[in-house]
């Protein structure tokens, strides 16, 4: 029996009310790690939005820059390395704060206010993996930095990303417009 691909899993359909079929998520981000620098890992990504019938309605492309990948330490908290490849949910700051603060209140602790707008959820061994702006591997400890241009700097043998704030805003607008039924990210490599 053939095993379904990560993309097929993320975009699988489920039965809705009254027997109609609807997609599990409205947005799927496919990210493929392609370039590796001294302190960075760079992926190309395509974010695709689907309607309730599962038809593609919009898409956008860009790059993600992460810290250097080391799969031996990818699941270790505070490792300052790229996260493990796989399929994850992307959730909003409000959703993650709600979950975290529920548990904090149960323990009598103060609420937290998270810094970034969108987070990669349930990353094995890691927490606080966000999507935010930045230029290079020093600006992230596992997070994804979007950009629209990639540059390799020979003198430091590393990559930088350009126009990160613009691409981040474009991606977040895409999430806000289309991602109300869920957002998945598939992180893979060539």
Buried (B, 14 or more C-beta within 10 A) or exposed (E): EEEEEBBEEBBEEEEEEEEEEBBBBBBBBBBBBEBBBEBBBBBBBEBBBBEEEBEEEEBBEBBBBBBBBEEEBBBEEEBBBBBBBBBBBBBBBEBBBEEBBEEBEEEEEEEEEBEBBBBBBEBEEBBBBBBBBBBBBEBBBBBBBBBBEBEEEEEEEBBBBEBBEBBBBBBBEBBEEBBEEBBBBBBBBE
